């Protein structure tokens, strides 16, 4: 009986921990990514991407 209570407590704590992580990942007030990099991955520089594409196409044409 005591073993079952201990197992239930561990299961409940693990469930709370997993739910907390899921809640923080979906409802975080930070705009950054889950890695905590400060939001650097959320900024997209389309001009830089266009320049890289054009540079690669120029190399392939040669």
C-alpha positions, 0 to 999 in steps of 0.5 A: 500500500505504501509503495503504491502511494509513493508511486502515485506521488512520483507520477503526479509530480512528473505529470505536473512538471510535464504540464508546466513545461507545456504550458510555459512553451505555449503561453509564454510572454516572451517572444523568443524561442523555446531554447531561450536564445532571446528571440534571435531566431524569430527575426527573419531578414528577407533581404539577406536571404534574397542576396544569398539566393542570388549569390548561389545562383550566380555561382551555379551559372558559371 
